[in-house]
Amino acid sequence: MSALARTLFGRRTRRRWIHLILGGALAMPYVFVGELIVGPFTSSQNLFSSLPHQLLAFGAGLPLAAVTGVFPLTRPMSVAVVRALCGVDGDRLADGPAHTRQAKGRTAVWFTLHLGFGGVVAGMSLATPPFAVVLIVLPLYAGLRDSRLDLPELFDHTWVLALSPVAGAAMLAALAGCAAGAGALLARWAPELLGPTPEDRLAAAEAHAADLAVRNRLARELHDSVGHALSAVTLQASAARRVLDSDPEFVREALAAIEDTTRRTVGELDAVLGVLRDAGSPGGAPGVPGTPPATAPSPTLAADLDGLLRRTRAGGLRVTVAVEADPEALPPLVSREAYRIVQEALSNALKHAGPGTSVTLRIRVVLDGRELAITAENPAPTAAVPRPGGGHGLRGIADRARLLGGTTECGPVDGVWRLHVRLPLGLHIRPPLEGPA
């Protein structure tokens, strides 16, 4: 019995009842228009005095409601009300306006059903309770049996008066049952009619992929800039500490390099965090992962290679560089990604090989100016020592090269550890990877 009471009068049922009443309220303008349509074809002077005429006007207004349901904003408003009142899991409903023909058609069906069920239940909710209350109290008050109520002569019989309270209670229970059933049906149909279409699921998947691409870009930028800076500063400070008493000049150079490294890294960190602050703003370029906001440009090979080499050498790494290309002539995107690749190559040598290691770096244009080749070599035995949690740097280099349509090769070759990257200068940008950066 308690389960039946919860079904008919529980909190969820009451909220769904409110949802139906709202549908009935929304149906009223369409009913008024329906009266204008059916009025000339009826003989009644007042449509509200005739139940058949009211039902006819209601039926004429529902097609108009279906037409309204095809407007894009109908779905988000309906979804918001369903989530609030019908107890439907929000993940099963679509977000945003309906744009496709299929989505608009399903929304129109839902809107029509909502107003249709809501209009019937709202009408019953207005008419049934007063009449049911009269039936319940009729045996107790003789004055109610006055002819002004236009009660049938049947109520003059004693047995009818005795059963009228039962009939009144049954009418209230029937009203509650109708409201509960209609609310349950709408809640069951809501995911099917207001749920995401295949196009909506595809758009959600694309948005999720774009979000993953942005996250991977941020992780890659933080790893390359901050990770390199921390490694360089640590080794520079270690080298300065070892010669603090014997080589003050080297200590001054190391401290200056530390200052320069940290200052530049703070700027690069602000550029990366600016992507979070300005996500979706016109200052960025979300369609090409790796593009920072225009207000905080990333370092490039043309403008920042000399500073990178100077700071790296201050950490004790001996770097020999051969640049057989004009960095100023490189496309900006290639120049920026090439800088990050060189930075990561030097950072890996610092981490794995340590101070005193010799690194040979060669940057040149090959294939008659169609590709930029970057080659970094350092002694293999110490550089190949595994490091806990390592591997993200080489993966980030491969991702950057793949983004531009290039290739990456790395590993021991003839006794040295070689990293060889080729980047096409035609900017054949490929879709970003969705895995960890």
C-alpha positions in Angstrom: 0.0 0.0 0.0 2.8 2.4 0.9 4.5 1.6 -2.5 1.2 2.5 -4.3 1.0 5.7 -2.3 4.6 6.7 -3.3 3.8 5.9 -6.9 0.7 8.2 -6.9 1.8 10.9 -4.5 5.6 10.6 -4.1 8.0 13.5 -4.6 9.0 12.4 -8.1 5.3 12.1 -9.2 4.5 15.5 -7.8 7.3 17.1 -9.8 6.2 15.3 -13.0 2.7 16.5 -12.3 4.0 20.1 -12.2 5.8 19.4 -15.5 2.4 18.4 -17.0 0.7 21.5 -15.6 3.4 23.6 -17.3 2.6 21.8 -20.5 -1.1 22.6 -20.1 -0.2 26.3 -19.5 1.9 26.3 -22.6 -1.0 24.7 -24.5 -3.5 27.6 -23.7 -2.3 30.0 -26.5 -2.7 27.3 -29.0 -6.1 26.4 -27.7 -7.2 30.1 -28.2 -5.9 30.0 -31.7 -7.7 26.7 -32.2 -11.0 28.4 -31.1 -10.5 31.0 -33.9 -10.1 28.2 -36.4 -13.0 26.0 -35.3 -15.3 28.9 -34.2 -16.8 29.6 -37.7 -17.7 25.9 -38.1 -19.6 25.5 -34.8 -23.1 26.7 -33.8 -22.2 27.4 -30.1 -21.9 31.1 -29.2 -19.4 30.3 -26.3 -16.9 27.5 -26.9 -16.0 27.3 -23.2 -19.6 26.2 -22.4 -19.2 23.0 -24.6 -16.8 20.3 -23.8 -16.8 18.9 -27.3 -16.0 22.3 -28.7 -13.2 22.7 -26.3 -11.7 19.4 -27.3 -12.1 20.4 -30.9 -10.2 23.6 -30.3 -7.5 21.8 -28.3 -7.1 19.3 -31.2 -6.8 22.1 -33.7 -4.1 23.8 -31.6 -1.8 20.8 -31.3 -0.6 20.9 -34.9 0.4 24.5 -34.3 2.4 23.4 -31.3 4.2 20.8 -33.5 5.2 23.6 -35.8 6.6 25.6 -32.9 8.6 22.5 -31.8 10.9 22.7 -34.9 12.5 25.9 -33.8 16.1 25.2 -32.6 15.7 26.7 -29.1 12.7 24.5 -28.3 14.9 21.5 -27.4 17.3 23.2 -24.9 14.3 24.7 -23.0 12.5 21.3 -23.0 15.6 19.5 -21.9 16.1 22.0 -19.0 12.6 21.4 -17.8 12.8 17.6 -18.1 16.1 17.5 -16.2 14.6 19.7 -13.4 11.2 18.0 -13.0 11.0 14.6 -14.7 13.9 12.8 -12.9 15.6 11.8 -16.1 19.4 11.3 -16.1 20.8 14.4 -17.8 23.5 12.4 -19.6 20.7 10.8 -21.7 19.5 14.1 -23.0 21.0 16.3 -25.7 22.6 19.6 -25.0 22.2 22.6 -27.3 19.6 23.5 -30.0 18.3 21.1 -32.6 19.8 21.8 -36.0 19.3 18.7 -38.0 16.0 17.6 -39.5 15.9 14.5 -37.5 16.5 16.3 -34.2 13.9 19.0 -35.0 11.3 16.3 -35.9 11.9 14.4 -32.6 11.7 17.7 -30.7 8.4 18.6 -32.4 6.9 15.2 -31.4 8.1 15.7 -27.8 6.7 19.2 -27.6 3.3 18.1 -29.0 3.1 15.2 -26.6 4.1 17.4 -23.6 1.4 20.0 -24.5 -1.2 17.3 -25.3 -0.7 15.2 -22.1 -0.3 18.4 -20.1 -3.4 20.0 -21.5 -5.5 16.9 -20.6 -4.0 16.5 -17.1 -4.2 20.2 -16.4 -7.9 20.3 -17.4 -8.6 17.2 -15.2 -6.7 18.9 -12.4 -8.9 21.9 -12.6 -12.3 20.2 -13.0 -12.0 16.9 -11.0 -11.0 18.0 -7.5 -14.0 20.4 -6.9 -16.5 17.9 -8.1 -14.8 15.1 -6.1 -14.9 17.2 -2.9 -18.6 17.9 -3.4 -19.2 14.2 -3.7 -17.3 13.4 -0.5 -19.0 16.0 1.7 -22.5 15.6 0.0 -23.9 13.2 2.7 -22.8 15.5 5.5 -24.4 18.8 4.2 -28.0 18.7 3.1 -27.7 22.2 1.7 -25.4 20.9 -1.0 -28.3 18.8 -2.4 -30.0 22.1 -3.3 -31.3 22.2 -6.8 -28.9 25.1 -7.6 -26.1 22.5 -8.0 -28.1 20.8 -10.7 -27.5 17.4 -9.2 -29.2 14.5 -10.9 -32.3 13.1 -9.2 -30.3 9.9 -8.6 -28.8 11.7 -5.6 -32.2 11.7 -3.9 -31.7 8.0 -3.1 -30.0 7.2 0.2 -27.7 4.5 -1.1 -26.3 6.9 -3.7 -25.5 9.5 -1.1 -23.8 6.8 1.0 -21.6 5.8 -1.9 -20.8 9.4 -3.1 -17.8 9.8 -0.8 -16.3 6.6 -2.2 -16.9 7.9 -5.8 -15.3 11.2 -4.9 -12.2 9.5 -3.5 -12.0 7.2 -6.5 -12.1 10.2 -8.8 -9.2 11.8 -6.9 -7.2 8.5 -7.1 -8.0 8.2 -10.8 -6.7 11.8 -11.3 -3.5 10.9 -9.5 -3.1 7.7 -11.5 -3.6 9.5 -14.8 -1.1 12.2 -13.8 1.4 9.6 -12.6 1.0 7.5 -15.8 1.3 10.4 -18.1 4.4 11.7 -16.2 6.0 8.3 -16.4 5.3 8.0 -20.1 6.9 11.4 -20.8 9.9 10.5 -18.6 10.3 7.3 -20.6 10.0 8.9 -24.0 12.2 11.9 -23.1 15.6 10.2 -23.8 14.3 8.9 -27.1 12.9 12.2 -28.3 15.2 14.7 -26.6 18.3 12.5 -26.5 21.4 13.1 -28.7 21.1 12.2 -32.4 24.1 10.5 -34.2 25.1 14.0 -35.3 25.0 15.2 -31.7 27.2 12.3 -30.6 29.6 13.0 -33.4 29.8 16.7 -32.4 30.3 15.7 -28.7 33.1 13.3 -29.7 34.8 16.0 -31.8 34.5 18.5 -28.9 36.0 15.9 -26.6 38.9 15.2 -29.1 39.5 19.0 -29.3 39.6 19.2 -25.5 42.1 16.4 -25.4 44.2 18.0 -28.0 44.3 21.3 -26.0 45.2 19.3 -22.8 48.0 17.5 -24.7 49.3 20.7 -26.1 49.5 22.3 -22.6 51.2 19.2 -21.2 53.7 19.3 -24.1 54.4 23.0 -23.7 54.9 22.7 -19.9 57.1 19.7 -20.3 59.3 21.3 -22.9 59.6 24.8 -21.4 59.5 24.2 -17.6 61.1 20.8 -17.7 64.0 22.1 -19.7 64.4 25.1 -17.5 64.5 23.1 -14.3 67.0 20.7 -15.7 69.2 23.5 -17.0 69.0 25.5 -13.8 69.8 22.5 -11.6 72.9 21.6 -13.6 74.0 25.2 -13.9 73.7 25.6 -10.1 75.6 22.3 -9.6 78.4 23.3 -11.9 78.7 26.7 -10.2 78.8 25.1 -6.7 81.7 22.8 -7.7 83.9 25.7 -9.0 82.7 28.4 -6.5 86.2 29.0 -5.1 88.3 28.2 -8.1 86.5 29.9 -11.0 84.4 32.9 -9.9 84.0 34.0 -13.6 82.3 30.8 -14.5 80.1 31.1 -11.4 79.0 34.6 -12.5 78.1 33.3 -16.0 76.2 30.4 -14.5 74.2 32.7 -12.2 73.5 35.0 -15.2 72.3 32.0 -17.2 70.1 30.9 -14.3 68.6 34.3 -14.1 68.0 34.5 -17.8 66.6 30.9 -17.9 64.1 31.5 -15.1 63.0 34.9 -16.5 62.3 33.4 -19.9 60.6 30.4 -18.4 58.2 32.6 -16.4 57.2 34.3 -19.7 56.7 30.9 -21.4 54.8 29.6 -18.5 52.5 32.7 -18.7 52.1 32.0 -22.4 51.0 28.4 -21.7 48.6 29.4 -18.8 47.2 32.1 -21.1 45.8 29.3 -23.2 43.7 28.3 -20.2 42.7 31.8 -19.4 41.8 32.7 -23.0 40.5 29.3 -24.1 38.1 29.9 -27.0 39.1 33.5 -27.4 40.1 35.0 -30.8 43.7 35.3 -29.6 44.4 31.6 -30.0 44.1 29.2 -32.8 42.3 26.1 -31.4 42.2 24.5 -34.9 46.1 24.0 -34.8 47.1 22.5 -31.5 50.3 24.1 -30.3 49.3 27.7 -31.2 49.6 30.0 -28.2 47.6 33.2 -27.7 48.8 36.0 -29.8 49.5 38.1 -26.7 52.2 35.7 -25.5 54.3 34.4 -28.4 56.4 31.3 -28.0 60.2 31.3 -28.7 61.3 30.6 -32.2 64.4 29.2 -33.8 65.1 32.5 -35.5 64.9 34.7 -32.4 65.9 32.5 -29.5 68.4 29.8 -30.6 71.5 31.7 -29.5 70.0 32.3 -26.0 69.1 28.6 -25.7 72.7 27.6 -26.6 74.2 30.1 -24.2 72.1 28.9 -21.3 72.7 25.3 -22.1 76.5 25.8 -22.3 76.4 27.5 -18.9 75.2 24.3 -17.5 78.3 22.5 -18.6 77.1 20.9 -21.8 79.5 21.4 -24.8 77.4 22.1 -27.8 78.8 22.3 -31.4 76.3 23.8 -33.8 76.1 23.9 -37.5 73.2 26.0 -38.9 72.9 25.5 -42.7 69.7 27.4 -43.0 68.3 30.9 -42.7 66.1 30.8 -39.5 64.5 34.0 -40.6 63.2 32.4 -43.8 61.4 29.5 -42.0 57.6 29.6 -41.6 56.7 30.8 -38.1 55.1 27.5 -37.1 58.1 25.5 -38.2 60.5 27.9 -36.5 58.6 27.6 -33.2 58.3 23.8 -33.3 61.9 23.4 -34.4 63.0 25.5 -31.4 61.1 23.2 -29.0 62.6 20.1 -30.7 66.1 21.5 -30.3 65.3 22.5 -26.7 64.1 19.0 -25.8 67.1 17.4 -27.5 69.5 19.5 -25.4 67.4 18.9 -22.3 67.6 15.2 -22.8 71.4 15.3 -23.2 71.6 17.3 -19.9 69.4 14.9 -18.0 70.8 11.7 -19.3 74.4 12.5 -20.0 75.1 15.2 -17.5 77.6 18.2 -17.6 80.7 17.8 -19.7 79.0 15.9 -22.5 79.5 16.9 -26.0 76.5 17.4 -28.2 76.6 18.0 -32.0 73.7 19.9 -33.4 73.0 20.3 -37.1 70.2 22.3 -38.6 69.9 22.4 -42.3 67.4 22.7 -45.2 67.3 19.6 -47.5 65.5 18.3 -50.5 65.9 21.6 -52.4 64.3 23.6 -49.6 61.3 21.4 -49.0 62.3 20.1 -45.6 64.1 21.2 -42.5 66.4 18.5 -41.0 67.4 18.7 -37.3 70.1 16.2 -36.1 71.4 16.0 -32.5 74.2 13.5 -31.5 75.8 12.8 -28.2 77.7 9.8 -26.7 75.3 6.8 -26.4 76.4 4.9 -23.3 75.4 7.5 -20.8 72.7 9.2 -22.8 70.7 5.9 -23.1 70.5 5.3 -19.4 66.8 4.9 -18.5 65.3 7.5 -16.2 62.2 6.8 -14.1 59.2 8.5 -15.5 61.1 9.4 -18.7 60.1 9.1 -22.3 57.7 12.0 -22.5 60.2 14.3 -24.2 60.9 12.0 -27.1 57.2 11.3 -27.5 56.5 15.1 -27.5 59.2 15.6 -30.2 57.5 12.9 -32.3 54.1 14.5 -31.8 55.4 17.9 -32.8 57.0 16.4 -36.0 53.8 14.4 -36.8 51.7 17.6 -36.4 53.6 19.2 -39.2 53.7 16.1 -41.3 57.3 15.3 -40.5 59.2 12.2 -39.2 61.3 11.4 -36.2 64.1 8.8 -35.8 66.0 8.3 -32.5 68.3 5.7 -31.0 72.0 4.5 -30.8 73.8 4.6 -34.2 77.5 3.9 -34.6 78.3 4.5 -30.9 76.3 7.7 -30.5 72.8 8.6 -29.6 71.2 10.3 -32.5 68.0 12.2 -32.9 67.0 13.0 -36.4 63.9 15.0 -37.2 62.6 16.2 -40.6 59.9 18.9 -40.9 58.3 19.7 -44.2 58.3 23.5 -44.9 55.0 23.2 -46.8 53.1 22.9 -43.4 51.2 19.7 -44.1 49.5 19.8 -40.7 48.0 16.5 -39.5 45.4 15.8 -36.8 46.9 15.9 -33.3 47.4 12.7 -31.3 44.9 12.1 -28.4 47.3 10.1 -26.2 49.4 11.4 -23.3 51.8 14.1 -24.3 
